[in-house]
Amino acid sequence: MPIIKFSGLDKEQVNQFSKNIQTISELVKADPKNIFVIWENSEIFVTEPDTKPIYVTVEWMSRPDKEQLLADFIVDYFKDYSKKVWVFFTDVNSKLYAHRKKIRIRWKSETYKSMVK
């Protein structure tokens, strides 16, 4: 369940990216109904404005084995627009409430051990 938020892009660019939800779903093994794409409607101010920087925040149940895959997908998607794409991952496990319910995943020790390797 990634929630993917974009800064430094216009609304239409984010809307076009959102059409990749099914692909993202398959990449990170998540239900497409639980993937949200949000346009932050914000600008990034840097000393080199021609770089057109993009800052992406991904809020999700931490999946260290999938972070690089998703980061690469996002950077590759915008490679023709910007050479400066930052992707920041935030773990929301036990910190997110949806429809009054606390969302959390309880990892089996075997699963956790395989993720730490």
Buried (B, 14 or more C-beta within 10 A) or exposed (E): BBBBBBBBBEEEBBEEBBEBBEEBBEBBEBEEEBBEBEBBEEEBEEEEEEEBBBBBBBBBBBBEEBBEEBBEBBBEBBEEEBEBBBBEBEBBBEEBEEEEEEBEEEBEEEEEEEEEE
